[in-house]
Every structure is written in structure tokens, then in C-alpha cells.
Amino acid sequence: MTIHVNESCVGCGLCVSMCPGVFTMTDEGVAAARDEIFPEQEAQAREAAESCPANAIEVTL
């Protein structure tokens, strides 16, 4: 699974609060996905992506 946060991110931090093992906030104030995503984090990461108010998180299996 790969996760990409696109330019639609508004920096609300919901993904970070839902799945801090996968998402982090950048110095620019937007979210980014970590390079390594473990299998046990996938369901939580998908839930965070579905909850994103800006639909900025792209998940690829």
C-alpha cells in the first residue's frame, strides 16, 4: 500500500490525529504520509483517508 497526500490538503490535522504512525504535519502546515506503512496500520490509514474533509489522501494498494 502506498499513500500520497495531494495539494488539496488544508492542514486540518485529522489524519495525523487518527493515524499518527502514518501521517505527519510538515513545516508548511500540511499533512504528509510516512514512507513506510506497516500492514497493521493499513486499516487505520484507509479510515483516515476516507475521513479527510479535503479528499486529499490517495491510497493505492
N, C-alpha and C positions, 0 to 999 in steps of 0.2 A: 504494500500500500504506500502510495505517495500522497502528500498533502501540500497544496500550494495556497497561499493567501494572496489573492489578486489585489489590484489597485482600488477596488471598490471598498476596501476596509476603511471603516470610520473610526477605528481605535477605541471601541466601547469596552473592550477587555472581557467580554462574556466568554469567549473561547478559552482565554487564559484561566478564568475562574473555574470553568467547567473541566478543563483538562490541562493543568499546568505542566504535566510531563511531556506534552506535545507542543503546546503553544507558548510563546513568549512575546513580550512587547519590545519593539525596537526603540532605539533612541529617537526615531522620528515620530513615535507615538502611535504606530500601527502594529498589528499582530504579524507574527511570522511563525512558521512551523519549524520545529527542530528537524535536523537531517535524519536522525534515526528514530523510527517509530517501532516499538515492540508490539508483538501480536496481542498482548494483554491490554494494550492501550487503544486498539483499533475501534472497538465499540464506542468507547467514550469519545474518541476523536470524531467519529461519524455523527454522534449526537450533538457535539459542539458545532459541527459544520451545518447540520440541519437547523440549529438554533440561531445561527448568525443572522442578525437583522439586515445586514447589507448583502447577504448571499455572496460573501467574498471568499469563502473557503471551498476549494476544489479538491475532491477526493478521487483518486484513481486507484483501482485495485490492481 
